[in-house]
Amino acid sequence: MATEVLLPKMGESVAEATITTWVKNVGDTIEEEESLVEIATDKVDSEVPSPATGIVKEIFFQEGEVAQVGAVIAIIDTGDGSVEPVKTENTPSNLAIPAIEKVAAKIESGTAKIQNDVSTVVSDYSNTNRFYSPLVKNIASKEGISLSELEKIVGSGKEGRVTKKDILNYIDNRESDNSSNEVRAETIANTTSAPVNKPVEVQTAKAQTPSVNYEGKNVEIIEMDRMRTLISEHMVRSKHTSPHVTSFVEADVTELVNWRNSIKNSFAEKEGEKITFTPIFVEAIVKALKDFPMVNISIDGNKIIKKNYINIGIAAALPSGNLIVPVIKNADYLNLTGLVKSTNDLVKRARINKLKPDEIQDGTFTLTNVGTFGNLMGTPIINQPQAAILAVGSIKKKPAVIETPQGDHIAIRQMMYLSLSYDHRAVDGALGGAFLRKVADYLEQFDSSRTI
């Protein structure tokens, strides 16, 4: 008996995915719900678990190939295991290099040491409540990784499981740390000796090459990883698509800051969540979008598509240095507490690669907080196919003129800049400027006596 493995649907707008890594190969045994293959879309990376326990009988796509949603990507033999793996013309014998072969290559080059026999070390990994696949155990054993060390690796797989990619990344980083001094010494020796006519080896974004002589310049060459490549293409496409205009306002957010400082401890005790400024900004954006619905749009040719729902994307920086934009769906139906919890949850899971594909799509407006990095303001690029994106800068104490019935005076106030980039094909300066001013008004007029 055999079970077909289909490429699952990963959101309304996702029709295909790239096969990045086969965790299992033809002939390997696999448990139900154990990771079979890692895939990537233009939205997010994820894993496809096995729908049944058995033996991988056939694989139909190579690593790097693109499969359509609903396509059969593999077959699992759920019989007694006596069925020989069937190779078809779509199943190349060199479909994937098993991770164990990569480890063996490292052993041959002297960069890894086998401390114990595989069967002995693998058995040592059984004294834990955490699940590790046989592949991960084999790699760990070959690299001499103890159980206590393995437990420290953050898993990106289902329910926090450590995948092949996780452990290989850990090994690469560990070896890089251990060999940094040797690399520096070798680099100095190479760069001070006679020129060597060798091609420059291009590394991934996580591993930089030593300084080399490249086209007469002392440089480092870093190959973009897949996510950075997609971000690059998306940003260039946005600039080619939309004529960008950016407007700026400065807002006095003193009352807002004082209110947040006064309730943050009690809110954390009551809700178990940290309240940041981001959900407060989101709330102001939602109110302004209701006042100016023609900013909550997208453009399709000569048609303006006005969205009757408000989904706010929040740009989040990842530990890798890349950027992802999880989306708060139907943000206009959430109160401030709901916005806090949704924001914290999405950002937290974004940073550990736990977002679902539909959680990073169908946004209607995007917020990016450049103030997180100490920046006063920014000119953000529109997140297509949206028509506008708002950047908020850092909040700084500044002297400001305060108007009162008794006259003007100067006081120290909490000030911040807001900048709105918008698509000038549909959003003119009057609309964009009025919308931005409205967001600032909602922040400036924040009710400091508000309860939550």
LINHUNOR-V993299 format. One record per run of one state. SS is the DSSP state (helix for helix, strand for strand, loop for the rest). FROM is the first residue (numbers start at 1). TO is the last residue. If there is no record, write none. Layout:
BEGIN
ss	from	to
SS	FROM	TO
SS	FROM	TO
END
This chain:
BEGIN
ss	from	to
loop	1	1
strand	2	6
loop	7	15
strand	16	22
loop	23	28
strand	29	30
loop	31	34
strand	35	40
loop	41	44
strand	45	49
loop	50	53
strand	54	59
loop	60	65
strand	66	68
loop	69	71
strand	72	77
loop	78	98
helix	99	108
loop	109	117
helix	118	124
loop	125	133
helix	134	142
loop	143	146
helix	147	151
loop	152	157
helix	158	160
loop	161	163
helix	164	178
loop	179	179
helix	180	192
loop	193	202
strand	203	203
loop	204	211
strand	212	214
loop	215	216
strand	217	219
loop	220	221
strand	222	222
loop	223	225
helix	226	241
loop	242	243
strand	244	252
loop	253	253
helix	254	271
loop	272	277
helix	278	291
loop	292	292
helix	293	295
loop	296	296
strand	297	300
loop	301	302
strand	303	306
loop	307	311
strand	312	317
loop	318	322
strand	323	328
loop	329	330
helix	331	333
loop	334	335
helix	336	351
loop	352	356
helix	357	360
loop	361	364
strand	365	369
helix	370	373
loop	374	385
strand	386	386
loop	387	387
strand	388	392
loop	393	395
strand	396	404
loop	405	406
strand	407	423
loop	424	428
helix	429	444
loop	445	452
END
